[in-house]
Amino acid sequence: MSHYSVYGHLDFGPLGGYERIAPSMGSIPAALAKVDPGLLEDLSRRAFTDIAFLMPSEQLEGLASILTDPGASAPDRFVAGELLRNAAIAADRIFPLCQDTGTALVYGWRGTELRGEGDEEAAIAAGAAAAYALSRLRNSQIGPRSFLAEANTGDNLPASIDIRSCPGGEYRLVFAIKGGGSANQSSLSMESPALLEPLALENRIAERVRALGASACPPYRISLVLGGSSPEQALYALALASLGLLDALPAAGSGGGSWLRDRDWEALVMGKAAATGIGAQFGGSALALDARAIRLPRHAASLPLAVGAACVAHRRAKAIIRGDGVWLERLEADPSRFLPPELPLLPGAHSIDLDRPMAELAAELASLPAGSFLSLSGTVITARDAAHARFRALLASGGELPDYLLRHPVFYSGPTEAAPGQVMGSFGPTTASRMDAYLGPLLARGASLVSIAKGGRSGEAARALAAAGGSYIACIGGAAALAAREHVLSSEVIDHADLGMEAVRRVVLSGLPAILAIDAKGRDFYAKA
């Protein structure tokens, strides 16, 4: 199946789910002879602005279904309620859905009957940059200065833009934001064709689903692609599947090279996700909202297997340019309609005063087993990858660590820019495991005895915490708008201001829900869930 025939199966849904925006963006000639770069720039700006704050209705319906699912755990229902509240807050367009406003992604299919009037990719990228600047979204893109040295690009560019040709006179695009946490869970392996046996494939899928863990902010859409004429094709199909663009593929093929979607294997993926016990981050069965299983043709000697997760803040919008105008997918403007009259509570949460002396705080946490629910109040220090690299360099040069690392818990986070009148921008945890390489040397010097982030950590990190009597706390990923509005009392940059969103901050929290993920004995909630 060429990309032409793949295009014929792309699922953009009915036009009733779109809003016609051409009157506010300029018209196109009836014959669609030209596509104005200015039109593409405005469309890109509007799409990226929308998806930073709004979600598709069906995604919110999936979260709401957890609240009434008799098989969901109490923690599943609590997290689902928090994520719905997060969506309702973000819809006010003050706090983005997630602090990781991600990489700007665009996939497009341009009809061969169209011709452009300039660099279309540059116009789309300019629209993305404008959206990030106007909405105070986080600049997360890093550009190389040399093979090892790098710096933040300052405008969240470059965007990843993939435009392909297709028959006809329409231009179809999908705009998406993917954060680092979910992108890092994408995997590709080149398997032996011997894997094409039911039990062998089932076991491999179970391994890959389990490996997703909680770091990418579940509940997920889990997508897998089996086959591909090349590894690149498998990864391309994985991206389209995660965006729902391959939903209309047929359930069976002729053996002639067509792509297909298999709902039986999707059900198997959902079963494996539920069986992990990880749930919607705090334990349960709701690791996944849905799944996609796509089968591609392959070379007789090769069997690509690509697996990926779309996080709960799955941000995307589709667009269509055609003779009667420019159409942009209509996202949910009122997420609060999915909220029940009474929200679930986090059962048995222990109130933790983070402002106690570190020895007392560590001792209190040491009295609790992994899996205990917590409510966190008090002062934390935010520091993530770039700041930790500087701490390591400081130790390597014989310097002393800053006192704040010894006195306060460290929260791995990089918030968005604060809107006018707000204490802070969207504030949420980054993936804990990325800081594992720094943890041992810091603990050896009495720093980072208590750390807060999201997802699991390595066995080495758990052992280092046990040796030092430290603890690791996980809070809800994907609820950064809610955390910023309801759980942050104050925030100030105290060190490494040049790092921008990765600067070290002193932040005061109030009642932030969390779970003790690794206790002082090294017991790991996510490892045993």
C-alpha positions in Angstrom: 0.0 0.0 0.0 1.6 3.3 -1.1 1.1 6.5 0.8 -1.5 7.3 -1.9 -3.7 4.4 -0.8 -2.9 5.0 2.8 -4.2 8.5 2.3 -7.4 7.1 1.0 -8.0 5.3 4.3 -7.0 8.2 6.6 -9.9 8.9 9.0 -10.6 12.7 9.3 -14.1 12.1 10.5 -17.3 13.9 9.3 -17.2 17.6 8.5 -19.8 18.2 11.2 -17.0 17.9 13.7 -15.2 20.9 12.2 -15.6 24.7 12.3 -15.3 26.7 9.1 -12.7 29.4 9.8 -12.0 30.7 6.3 -13.9 33.9 6.7 -11.5 35.1 9.4 -8.4 33.8 7.5 -9.0 34.8 3.9 -10.6 32.8 1.1 -9.2 30.4 -1.4 -10.0 30.4 -5.1 -12.8 28.1 -6.0 -10.5 26.0 -8.1 -8.1 25.6 -5.3 -5.3 26.5 -7.6 -3.2 28.1 -4.9 -2.5 27.7 -1.2 -1.4 31.0 0.4 1.4 30.6 2.9 -0.3 33.2 5.1 -3.3 31.0 5.3 -1.2 28.1 6.4 0.6 30.2 9.0 -2.7 31.5 10.5 -4.2 27.9 10.5 -1.1 26.6 12.3 -1.2 29.4 14.9 -4.8 28.8 15.6 -4.5 25.0 15.7 -1.5 25.0 18.1 -3.2 27.5 20.3 -6.3 25.4 20.6 -4.6 22.1 21.3 -2.5 23.6 24.1 -5.7 24.2 26.1 -8.5 22.0 24.7 -9.0 18.3 24.2 -11.3 16.2 21.9 -14.6 15.4 23.4 -14.2 11.6 22.9 -11.0 11.7 25.0 -12.9 13.4 27.9 -15.7 10.9 27.5 -13.1 8.1 28.0 -11.9 9.7 31.2 -15.5 10.2 32.4 -16.2 6.5 31.8 -13.6 5.6 34.4 -15.7 7.4 37.1 -18.6 5.0 36.5 -16.6 1.8 35.7 -17.3 -0.8 38.4 -13.9 -2.4 37.6 -12.0 0.8 38.2 -10.1 1.2 41.5 -10.8 4.1 43.8 -7.4 5.6 42.9 -8.3 5.2 39.2 -11.5 7.2 39.7 -9.7 9.9 41.8 -7.1 10.4 39.1 -9.7 10.5 36.3 -11.6 13.1 38.2 -8.4 15.2 38.7 -7.6 15.0 35.0 -11.2 16.1 34.1 -10.8 19.0 36.5 -7.5 19.8 34.8 -9.2 19.9 31.4 -11.9 22.2 32.7 -9.3 24.7 34.1 -7.2 24.6 30.9 -10.2 25.4 28.8 -10.2 28.9 30.3 -7.0 29.4 28.2 -4.8 30.7 31.1 -3.0 27.5 32.1 -2.0 25.0 29.3 -3.2 21.4 29.8 0.4 20.3 30.6 3.6 22.0 31.6 5.3 20.1 28.8 3.9 21.9 25.8 6.0 19.6 23.7 7.3 19.3 20.2 5.1 20.8 17.5 4.2 18.1 15.1 2.4 18.4 11.7 1.5 15.6 9.3 0.0 16.7 6.0 -1.3 15.4 2.7 -1.4 17.9 -0.2 -3.4 17.3 -3.2 -1.5 17.1 -6.5 -4.0 19.6 -8.0 -2.7 22.3 -5.7 0.3 24.5 -6.0 1.8 26.7 -3.3 3.0 30.3 -3.3 6.1 29.9 -1.2 7.7 27.7 1.5 4.7 26.0 3.1 6.7 24.3 5.8 8.2 27.6 6.9 4.7 29.1 7.1 3.5 26.3 9.2 6.5 26.6 11.5 6.0 30.3 11.8 2.4 29.7 12.9 3.6 27.3 15.6 6.2 29.7 16.9 3.6 32.5 17.1 1.2 30.2 19.1 3.9 29.3 21.6 4.9 33.0 22.1 1.4 34.4 22.3 0.1 31.7 24.7 3.3 31.6 26.9 3.9 28.0 26.1 7.1 26.4 27.2 10.2 26.4 24.9 11.5 22.8 25.2 13.5 22.4 22.0 17.3 22.1 22.3 19.6 22.8 19.4 23.2 21.6 19.1 26.2 24.0 19.2 28.6 21.1 18.6 28.2 17.3 18.7 27.8 17.5 22.5 27.2 21.1 23.4 23.6 22.5 23.0 21.3 25.3 24.0 17.5 26.0 24.1 16.4 27.4 20.7 14.2 30.0 22.4 11.1 29.6 20.2 10.3 25.9 20.5 11.4 25.4 16.9 12.2 23.4 14.9 8.8 21.9 14.5 8.6 18.4 13.0 6.7 18.8 9.7 5.9 15.9 7.3 4.0 16.9 4.2 3.3 14.2 1.5 1.5 14.2 -1.9 -1.8 12.6 -2.5 -4.4 12.7 -5.3 -7.0 15.4 -5.6 -7.6 19.0 -4.7 -7.7 19.0 -0.9 -5.0 19.7 1.7 -5.4 17.7 4.9 -3.3 18.3 8.0 -3.2 17.2 11.6 -1.5 19.3 14.2 -0.2 17.7 17.3 1.8 18.3 20.5 3.8 15.5 22.0 5.7 15.9 25.2 9.0 14.2 26.0 7.5 11.8 28.5 5.2 10.1 26.0 7.7 10.4 23.1 10.3 8.6 25.2 8.1 5.6 25.5 8.1 5.0 21.7 10.1 1.9 20.8 11.0 0.1 17.6 12.6 -3.4 17.5 13.5 -5.5 14.5 12.0 -8.9 15.4 12.4 -12.4 14.0 9.5 -13.6 11.9 9.3 -16.4 14.5 7.4 -13.9 16.6 4.4 -14.5 14.3 3.0 -17.1 16.6 0.1 -16.1 18.9 1.6 -16.9 22.3 5.1 -15.5 21.4 3.5 -12.3 20.2 1.2 -12.0 23.2 4.1 -12.4 25.6 6.2 -9.8 23.7 3.3 -7.3 23.8 2.8 -7.9 27.5 6.5 -7.0 28.0 6.2 -3.9 26.0 3.0 -2.7 27.6 4.4 -3.3 31.1 7.5 -1.3 30.1 5.4 1.7 29.4 4.9 2.2 33.1 3.4 5.4 34.4 6.1 7.9 33.2 4.1 9.0 30.1 1.0 10.1 32.1 -1.7 7.4 31.8 -4.4 6.6 31.0 -2.9 6.1 27.5 -3.8 5.3 24.0 -1.5 2.4 23.4 -0.6 1.9 19.7 1.4 -1.0 18.2 2.4 -1.6 14.6 3.5 -5.0 13.4 5.3 -5.1 10.1 6.5 -2.4 7.7 8.4 -2.4 4.5 11.0 -0.4 6.5 11.6 0.6 10.1 10.7 4.2 9.1 7.3 3.1 7.7 6.5 1.3 10.9 7.2 4.4 13.0 5.2 6.6 10.6 2.3 4.2 10.9 2.7 4.3 14.7 2.4 8.1 14.7 -0.7 8.0 12.5 -2.3 5.3 14.6 -1.8 7.2 17.8 -3.6 10.2 16.3 -6.5 8.1 15.3 -5.9 8.6 11.6 -5.8 4.8 10.8 -9.1 4.0 12.6 -10.9 3.4 9.3 -8.5 0.7 8.0 -10.1 -2.6 7.0 -10.1 -5.5 9.5 -8.6 -8.0 6.9 -6.3 -7.8 3.9 -6.0 -9.6 0.6 -2.3 -10.5 1.1 -1.4 -8.0 -1.6 0.2 -5.4 0.6 -2.7 -3.6 2.3 -2.7 -2.2 5.8 -5.2 -3.4 8.3 -6.5 -2.8 11.9 -7.1 -5.7 14.2 -9.6 -5.1 17.1 -9.0 -8.5 18.6 -5.3 -7.7 19.2 -6.4 -4.3 20.5 -8.6 -6.0 23.1 -5.6 -8.1 24.0 -3.5 -5.0 24.5 -6.2 -3.5 26.8 -6.2 -6.7 28.8 -2.4 -6.6 29.2 -2.6 -2.9 30.3 -5.2 -3.6 32.9 -3.2 -6.6 34.2 -0.2 -4.4 35.0 -2.0 -3.0 38.1 -0.4 0.4 37.4 -3.8 1.9 36.5 -4.2 5.7 36.0 -0.9 6.3 37.8 -1.9 5.4 41.4 -2.8 1.8 41.0 -5.7 0.0 39.3 -6.8 -1.2 35.9 -7.1 2.0 33.9 -3.6 2.2 32.4 -5.1 2.6 29.0 -8.2 4.3 27.6 -8.0 2.5 24.3 -5.6 0.8 21.9 -4.7 0.5 18.2 -3.2 -2.5 16.6 -2.0 -2.0 13.0 -0.6 -4.6 10.6 1.7 -3.7 7.7 3.4 -5.7 4.9 7.0 -6.5 5.4 10.2 -7.9 3.9 10.4 -11.7 4.3 13.5 -11.4 6.5 12.3 -8.5 8.7 9.5 -7.9 11.2 9.4 -4.4 12.7 7.5 -4.0 15.9 6.7 -0.4 17.0 4.9 0.4 20.2 4.0 3.8 21.6 1.8 5.7 24.1 -0.2 8.9 23.7 -0.5 10.5 27.1 -3.7 11.6 28.8 -3.0 15.2 27.6 -3.2 13.9 24.0 -3.3 17.1 22.0 -4.2 17.1 18.4 -6.5 18.9 15.9 -7.2 18.0 12.3 -7.8 20.5 9.5 -9.0 20.4 5.9 -8.5 23.0 3.2 -10.8 22.7 0.2 -12.9 24.7 -2.2 -15.5 25.7 0.3 -13.1 27.0 2.9 -10.7 26.1 5.7 -12.0 23.7 8.3 -10.5 23.2 11.8 -11.5 20.4 14.1 -13.9 21.5 16.8 -12.4 20.6 20.3 -14.3 20.5 23.6 -14.9 24.0 24.9 -16.7 22.9 28.0 -15.0 20.0 29.7 -16.8 20.8 33.0 -19.9 19.1 31.6 -18.1 15.7 32.1 -17.6 16.3 35.8 -19.9 14.6 38.2 -21.7 16.4 41.1 -19.3 14.9 43.6 -15.7 14.0 42.7 -13.9 11.0 44.1 -11.5 11.5 47.0 -8.0 10.0 47.4 -8.6 7.4 50.1 -6.6 7.6 53.3 -4.1 10.3 52.2 -1.5 11.2 54.8 -0.9 15.0 55.2 2.9 15.7 54.8 4.5 18.9 56.0 7.4 19.4 53.6 8.7 22.3 55.7 9.8 20.0 58.6 13.6 19.6 59.0 14.8 17.1 56.4 15.7 14.5 59.0 12.2 14.6 60.5 10.6 14.5 57.0 12.6 11.6 55.9 11.8 9.7 59.1 8.1 10.4 58.7 8.1 9.1 55.1 10.2 6.1 56.3 7.4 5.1 58.6 5.1 4.6 55.6 5.1 1.8 53.0 5.3 2.2 49.3 1.8 2.8 47.8 0.7 5.2 50.6 -1.3 8.1 49.4 -0.1 11.6 50.4 -1.1 15.2 50.5 1.9 17.5 50.2 2.2 21.0 51.6 5.3 23.1 52.0 8.4 24.2 50.2 10.1 22.3 47.3 13.0 23.1 45.0 12.4 22.6 41.3 15.3 21.2 39.3 15.4 19.0 36.3 17.9 17.8 33.6 19.9 20.9 33.0 20.1 22.0 36.6 21.2 18.4 37.6 23.9 18.5 35.0 25.2 21.6 36.7 25.1 20.0 40.1 27.1 17.1 38.8 29.7 19.5 37.2 29.9 21.4 40.5 30.7 18.2 42.4 33.2 17.1 39.7 35.0 20.4 40.2 35.2 19.9 44.0 32.5 22.5 44.8 29.9 22.3 47.5 26.2 21.7 46.7 23.8 24.6 47.3 22.2 24.5 50.7 18.7 24.4 49.2 19.3 20.8 48.0 20.0 19.8 51.6 17.1 21.6 53.2 14.2 20.9 50.9 12.7 18.1 48.7 13.5 18.4 45.0 10.6 18.5 42.6 11.6 17.5 39.0 9.7 20.1 37.0 9.9 22.8 34.4 6.7 25.0 34.4 5.3 27.1 31.6 5.6 30.9 31.7 3.1 32.5 34.1 0.2 34.4 32.7 -0.2 38.0 34.0 -1.6 38.0 37.5 -0.8 34.3 38.1 1.7 32.9 40.6 3.1 30.4 38.1 2.4 28.8 34.8 1.2 25.2 34.4 3.2 23.1 36.9 3.6 19.4 36.8 6.2 16.6 37.3 8.7 15.4 34.7 9.9 11.8 34.4 11.8 10.8 37.4 14.0 8.2 35.8 15.9 10.8 33.7 17.4 12.0 36.9 18.5 8.6 38.1 22.0 9.0 36.9 22.5 12.0 39.2 20.7 10.6 42.2 23.5 8.5 43.8 26.1 11.2 44.1 23.6 13.7 45.4 22.3 11.3 48.0 25.9 10.6 49.1 26.2 14.2 50.0 22.9 14.5 51.8 21.0 16.1 48.9 17.8 15.0 47.2 16.8 12.8 50.2 13.2 13.3 49.1 12.4 13.7 45.5 9.1 14.3 43.7 8.3 13.6 40.0 6.2 11.1 38.0 6.5 7.5 36.9 8.9 4.8 38.0 12.6 4.7 38.7 15.4 2.3 38.1 16.3 -0.5 40.5 19.6 1.3 41.0 17.7 4.4 42.2 15.6 2.4 44.6 18.7 0.8 46.1 20.4 4.2 46.4 17.3 5.6 48.2 17.2 2.6 50.6 20.9 3.0 51.4 20.4 6.7 52.3 17.0 6.3 54.0 15.4 8.5 51.3 12.1 8.3 49.5 10.6 9.1 46.1 7.1 10.5 45.7 5.1 10.5 42.5 2.3 13.0 41.8 -0.2 13.1 38.9 1.3 13.7 35.5 -1.0 15.5 33.0 -2.7 17.7 35.6 -0.4 20.7 35.5 -3.2 23.4 35.0 -4.9 22.1 38.1 -1.7 22.0 40.2 -0.8 25.5 39.2 -4.2 27.0 40.0 -5.1 25.0 43.2 -1.9 23.7 44.7 0.9 26.4 44.2 1.0 29.2 46.7 4.2 30.9 45.5 7.1 30.6 43.2 10.4 32.4 42.7 13.6 31.7 40.7 16.5 31.3 43.1 19.3 29.9 40.9 20.4 29.3 37.3 18.0 31.8 35.8 19.7 31.5 32.5 18.1 28.0 32.1 14.7 29.4 31.5 12.0 26.8 32.1 14.8 24.7 33.7 15.8 27.3 36.2 15.8 26.4 39.9 12.8 27.7 41.7 11.5 27.7 45.3 7.8 26.7 45.2 5.4 26.5 48.0 2.7 23.8 47.7 -0.6 23.2 49.3 -2.4 19.9 49.4 -0.9 18.4 46.3 -2.1 14.7 46.0 0.7 12.2 45.6 1.7 8.6 46.2 4.8 7.2 48.0 6.3 5.4 45.0 9.6 4.2 46.5 9.9 4.0 50.3 12.9 4.2 52.5 13.4 0.4 52.3 13.6 0.6 48.6 10.2 -1.0 48.0 8.9 0.2 44.6 5.1 0.6 44.2 5.3 0.6 40.4 7.6 -2.5 40.3 5.1 -4.5 42.3 1.8 -3.0 41.0 
